[in-house]
């Protein structure tokens, strides 16, 4: 994935932030969420209820997200 970055700099020309287009941000966000979901699924215990991918994604969307 090619990521086009636009840097925001301070008065001393030090990079302080990066700006991404919304589609790139959404792809990164989805990738991170999927990674976290997979890690949760791998951490299951033998007596835990097992979800298939669709059930797990549905459950994940109901969880409260931190900002």
N, CA, C and O atoms as a GROMACS GRO file, in nm:
protein
  268
    1UNK      N    1   0.086  -0.117   0.000
    1UNK     CA    2   0.000   0.000   0.000
    1UNK      C    3   0.090   0.123   0.000
    1UNK      O    4   0.177   0.138   0.086
    2UNK      N    5   0.070   0.207  -0.094
    2UNK     CA    6   0.144   0.333  -0.104
    2UNK      C    7   0.073   0.437  -0.016
    2UNK      O    8  -0.047   0.460  -0.032
    3UNK      N    9   0.148   0.498   0.074
    3UNK     CA   10   0.089   0.597   0.164
    3UNK      C   11   0.146   0.735   0.130
    3UNK      O   12   0.264   0.761   0.147
    4UNK      N   13   0.058   0.821   0.081
    4UNK     CA   14   0.098   0.958   0.051
    4UNK      C   15   0.086   1.040   0.179
    4UNK      O   16  -0.022   1.052   0.237
    5UNK      N   17   0.198   1.096   0.222
    5UNK     CA   18   0.201   1.172   0.347
    5UNK      C   19   0.218   1.321   0.319
    5UNK      O   20   0.289   1.361   0.227
    6UNK      N   21   0.152   1.401   0.399
    6UNK     CA   22   0.172   1.546   0.398
    6UNK      C   23   0.210   1.582   0.540
    6UNK      O   24   0.133   1.562   0.634
    7UNK      N   25   0.330   1.634   0.556
    7UNK     CA   26   0.380   1.665   0.690
    7UNK      C   27   0.342   1.805   0.732
    7UNK      O   28   0.340   1.898   0.652
    8UNK      N   29   0.312   1.817   0.860
    8UNK     CA   30   0.286   1.947   0.922
    8UNK      C   31   0.409   1.977   1.007
    8UNK      O   32   0.451   1.894   1.088
    9UNK      N   33   0.464   2.096   0.989
    9UNK     CA   34   0.588   2.132   1.058
    9UNK      C   35   0.566   2.254   1.147
    9UNK      O   36   0.475   2.334   1.125
   10UNK      N   37   0.653   2.266   1.249
   10UNK     CA   38   0.646   2.382   1.337
   10UNK      C   39   0.734   2.495   1.282
   10UNK      O   40   0.786   2.485   1.171
   11UNK      N   41   0.749   2.601   1.361
   11UNK     CA   42   0.826   2.718   1.317
   11UNK      C   43   0.972   2.685   1.288
   11UNK      O   44   1.037   2.753   1.208
   12UNK      N   45   1.023   2.580   1.352
   12UNK     CA   46   1.162   2.539   1.331
   12UNK      C   47   1.176   2.432   1.222
   12UNK      O   48   1.282   2.372   1.204
   13UNK      N   49   1.069   2.410   1.151
   13UNK     CA   50   1.064   2.313   1.042
   13UNK      C   51   1.081   2.168   1.090
   13UNK      O   52   1.127   2.082   1.015
   14UNK      N   53   1.042   2.142   1.216
   14UNK     CA   54   1.040   2.006   1.269
   14UNK      C   55   0.903   1.945   1.241
   14UNK      O   56   0.800   2.009   1.264
   15UNK      N   57   0.902   1.821   1.194
   15UNK     CA   58   0.776   1.753   1.168
   15UNK      C   59   0.704   1.729   1.300
   15UNK      O   60   0.761   1.674   1.394
   16UNK      N   61   0.578   1.771   1.307
   16UNK     CA   62   0.499   1.754   1.429
   16UNK      C   63   0.374   1.669   1.406
   16UNK      O   64   0.311   1.623   1.502
   17UNK      N   65   0.337   1.648   1.280
   17UNK     CA   66   0.218   1.569   1.249
   17UNK      C   67   0.224   1.526   1.103
   17UNK      O   68   0.304   1.576   1.023
   18UNK      N   69   0.137   1.434   1.071
   18UNK     CA   70   0.125   1.388   0.932
   18UNK      C   71  -0.022   1.387   0.895
   18UNK      O   72  -0.108   1.355   0.977
   19UNK      N   73  -0.050   1.422   0.773
   19UNK     CA   74  -0.186   1.425   0.723
   19UNK      C   75  -0.200   1.319   0.615
   19UNK      O   76  -0.117   1.310   0.524
   20UNK      N   77  -0.306   1.238   0.626
   20UNK     CA   78  -0.334   1.132   0.528
   20UNK      C   79  -0.471   1.157   0.468
   20UNK      O   80  -0.559   1.215   0.532
   21UNK      N   81  -0.488   1.111   0.343
   21UNK     CA   82  -0.623   1.122   0.287
   21UNK      C   83  -0.713   1.022   0.361
   21UNK      O   84  -0.664   0.924   0.418
   22UNK      N   85  -0.841   1.047   0.358
   22UNK     CA   86  -0.936   0.969   0.439
   22UNK      C   87  -0.940   0.823   0.397
   22UNK      O   88  -0.955   0.736   0.483
   23UNK      N   89  -0.926   0.792   0.270
   23UNK     CA   90  -0.929   0.653   0.225
   23UNK      C   91  -0.809   0.575   0.279
   23UNK      O   92  -0.824   0.459   0.320
   24UNK      N   93  -0.692   0.636   0.280
   24UNK     CA   94  -0.574   0.572   0.336
   24UNK      C   95  -0.593   0.550   0.485
   24UNK      O   96  -0.561   0.442   0.537
   25UNK      N   97  -0.645   0.650   0.555
   25UNK     CA   98  -0.670   0.637   0.698
   25UNK      C   99  -0.766   0.522   0.726
   25UNK      O  100  -0.743   0.443   0.818
   26UNK      N  101  -0.874   0.512   0.648
   26UNK     CA  102  -0.972   0.405   0.668
   26UNK      C  103  -0.909   0.267   0.648
   26UNK      O  104  -0.939   0.174   0.722
   27UNK      N  105  -0.821   0.254   0.547
   27UNK     CA  106  -0.754   0.126   0.523
   27UNK      C  107  -0.663   0.090   0.640
   27UNK      O  108  -0.659  -0.025   0.683
   28UNK      N  109  -0.590   0.188   0.692
   28UNK     CA  110  -0.502   0.164   0.807
   28UNK      C  111  -0.586   0.125   0.928
   28UNK      O  112  -0.553   0.030   0.999
   29UNK      N  113  -0.694   0.198   0.952
   29UNK     CA  114  -0.781   0.170   1.066
   29UNK      C  115  -0.840   0.030   1.056
   29UNK      O  116  -0.843  -0.043   1.155
   30UNK      N  117  -0.887  -0.009   0.938
   30UNK     CA  118  -0.946  -0.141   0.919
   30UNK      C  119  -0.840  -0.250   0.941
   30UNK      O  120  -0.869  -0.354   1.001
   31UNK      N  121  -0.720  -0.227   0.892
   31UNK     CA  122  -0.612  -0.324   0.909
   31UNK      C  123  -0.580  -0.344   1.057
   31UNK      O  124  -0.564  -0.457   1.102
   32UNK      N  125  -0.572  -0.235   1.132
   32UNK     CA  126  -0.544  -0.244   1.276
   32UNK      C  127  -0.657  -0.314   1.351
   32UNK      O  128  -0.632  -0.396   1.439
   33UNK      N  129  -0.779  -0.282   1.316
   33UNK     CA  130  -0.894  -0.346   1.382
   33UNK      C  131  -0.896  -0.496   1.352
   33UNK      O  132  -0.922  -0.577   1.441
   34UNK      N  133  -0.871  -0.533   1.228
   34UNK     CA  134  -0.869  -0.674   1.192
   34UNK      C  135  -0.757  -0.748   1.264
   34UNK      O  136  -0.775  -0.861   1.308
   35UNK      N  137  -0.641  -0.684   1.275
   35UNK     CA  138  -0.530  -0.745   1.347
   35UNK      C  139  -0.568  -0.769   1.493
   35UNK      O  140  -0.544  -0.877   1.547
   36UNK      N  141  -0.628  -0.669   1.557
   36UNK     CA  142  -0.671  -0.683   1.696
   36UNK      C  143  -0.776  -0.792   1.712
   36UNK      O  144  -0.774  -0.867   1.809
   37UNK      N  145  -0.867  -0.800   1.616
   37UNK     CA  146  -0.971  -0.902   1.620
   37UNK      C  147  -0.910  -1.041   1.608
   37UNK      O  148  -0.949  -1.132   1.681
   38UNK      N  149  -0.817  -1.057   1.519
   38UNK     CA  150  -0.750  -1.187   1.502
   38UNK      C  151  -0.676  -1.225   1.630
   38UNK      O  152  -0.681  -1.341   1.672
   39UNK      N  153  -0.609  -1.129   1.691
   39UNK     CA  154  -0.538  -1.158   1.816
   39UNK      C  155  -0.634  -1.202   1.926
   39UNK      O  156  -0.604  -1.294   2.001
   40UNK      N  157  -0.749  -1.138   1.934
   40UNK     CA  158  -0.850  -1.178   2.032
   40UNK      C  159  -0.899  -1.319   2.004
   40UNK      O  160  -0.918  -1.398   2.096
   41UNK      N  161  -0.920  -1.350   1.878
   41UNK     CA  162  -0.970  -1.482   1.840
   41UNK      C  163  -0.864  -1.589   1.871
   41UNK      O  164  -0.900  -1.700   1.911
   42UNK      N  165  -0.738  -1.557   1.854
   42UNK     CA  166  -0.631  -1.653   1.882
   42UNK      C  167  -0.612  -1.676   2.031
   42UNK      O  168  -0.562  -1.780   2.072
   43UNK      N  169  -0.652  -1.580   2.112
   43UNK     CA  170  -0.634  -1.589   2.256
   43UNK      C  171  -0.747  -1.665   2.324
   43UNK      O  172  -0.750  -1.673   2.447
   44UNK      N  173  -0.838  -1.719   2.248
   44UNK     CA  174  -0.951  -1.788   2.307
   44UNK      C  175  -0.906  -1.908   2.390
   44UNK      O  176  -0.803  -1.970   2.363
   45UNK      N  177  -0.984  -1.938   2.489
   45UNK     CA  178  -0.960  -2.054   2.574
   45UNK      C  179  -1.049  -2.168   2.524
   45UNK      O  180  -1.151  -2.142   2.459
   46UNK      N  181  -1.014  -2.292   2.552
   46UNK     CA  182  -1.094  -2.405   2.501
   46UNK      C  183  -1.242  -2.398   2.538
   46UNK      O  184  -1.326  -2.446   2.461
   47UNK      N  185  -1.276  -2.340   2.654
   47UNK     CA  186  -1.417  -2.334   2.694
   47UNK      C  187  -1.486  -2.206   2.649
   47UNK      O  188  -1.604  -2.187   2.678
   48UNK      N  189  -1.413  -2.117   2.579
   48UNK     CA  190  -1.474  -1.995   2.527
   48UNK      C  191  -1.565  -2.027   2.409
   48UNK      O  192  -1.545  -2.124   2.336
   49UNK      N  193  -1.667  -1.941   2.393
   49UNK     CA  194  -1.753  -1.954   2.275
   49UNK      C  195  -1.670  -1.914   2.153
   49UNK      O  196  -1.598  -1.815   2.156
   50UNK      N  197  -1.681  -1.990   2.047
   50UNK     CA  198  -1.603  -1.964   1.926
   50UNK      C  199  -1.694  -1.900   1.822
   50UNK      O  200  -1.800  -1.953   1.790
   51UNK      N  201  -1.650  -1.784   1.769
   51UNK     CA  202  -1.724  -1.714   1.664
   51UNK      C  203  -1.656  -1.740   1.531
   51UNK      O  204  -1.534  -1.756   1.524
   52UNK      N  205  -1.737  -1.743   1.425
   52UNK     CA  206  -1.674  -1.738   1.294
   52UNK      C  207  -1.642  -1.591   1.266
   52UNK      O  208  -1.677  -1.505   1.346
   53UNK      N  209  -1.576  -1.563   1.154
   53UNK     CA  210  -1.530  -1.426   1.127
   53UNK      C  211  -1.644  -1.326   1.126
   53UNK      O  212  -1.630  -1.218   1.184
   54UNK      N  213  -1.755  -1.358   1.063
   54UNK     CA  214  -1.868  -1.265   1.055
   54UNK      C  215  -1.926  -1.237   1.193
   54UNK      O  216  -1.957  -1.122   1.224
   55UNK      N  217  -1.940  -1.339   1.276
   55UNK     CA  218  -1.992  -1.320   1.413
   55UNK      C  219  -1.894  -1.235   1.494
   55UNK      O  220  -1.935  -1.146   1.569
   56UNK      N  221  -1.766  -1.261   1.478
   56UNK     CA  222  -1.665  -1.186   1.553
   56UNK      C  223  -1.665  -1.039   1.512
   56UNK      O  224  -1.657  -0.951   1.598
   57UNK      N  225  -1.675  -1.011   1.381
   57UNK     CA  226  -1.679  -0.873   1.335
   57UNK      C  227  -1.805  -0.802   1.386
   57UNK      O  228  -1.799  -0.686   1.424
   58UNK      N  229  -1.916  -0.873   1.387
   58UNK     CA  230  -2.041  -0.815   1.437
   58UNK      C  231  -2.028  -0.782   1.585
   58UNK      O  232  -2.068  -0.674   1.629
   59UNK      N  233  -1.972  -0.874   1.662
   59UNK     CA  234  -1.951  -0.850   1.805
   59UNK      C  235  -1.856  -0.734   1.827
   59UNK      O  236  -1.879  -0.649   1.912
   60UNK      N  237  -1.748  -0.730   1.750
   60UNK     CA  238  -1.648  -0.624   1.764
   60UNK      C  239  -1.710  -0.486   1.742
   60UNK      O  240  -1.675  -0.391   1.812
   61UNK      N  241  -1.802  -0.476   1.645
   61UNK     CA  242  -1.866  -0.346   1.619
   61UNK      C  243  -1.952  -0.300   1.736
   61UNK      O  244  -1.980  -0.180   1.748
   62UNK      N  245  -1.995  -0.392   1.824
   62UNK     CA  246  -2.078  -0.353   1.939
   62UNK      C  247  -1.993  -0.302   2.056
   62UNK      O  248  -2.046  -0.241   2.148
   63UNK      N  249  -1.862  -0.328   2.052
   63UNK     CA  250  -1.775  -0.287   2.163
   63UNK      C  251  -1.756  -0.136   2.160
   63UNK      O  252  -1.753  -0.075   2.053
   64UNK      N  253  -1.744  -0.077   2.276
   64UNK     CA  254  -1.722   0.066   2.288
   64UNK      C  255  -1.579   0.097   2.246
   64UNK      O  256  -1.484   0.037   2.297
   65UNK      N  257  -1.564   0.191   2.155
   65UNK     CA  258  -1.430   0.230   2.108
   65UNK      C  259  -1.385   0.352   2.184
   65UNK      O  260  -1.464   0.441   2.216
   66UNK      N  261  -1.255   0.355   2.214
   66UNK     CA  262  -1.198   0.473   2.279
   66UNK      C  263  -1.153   0.571   2.173
   66UNK      O  264  -1.114   0.532   2.064
   67UNK      N  265  -1.158   0.696   2.206
   67UNK     CA  266  -1.120   0.799   2.108
   67UNK      C  267  -0.980   0.844   2.132
   67UNK      O  268  -0.930   0.930   2.060
   0.00000   0.00000   0.00000
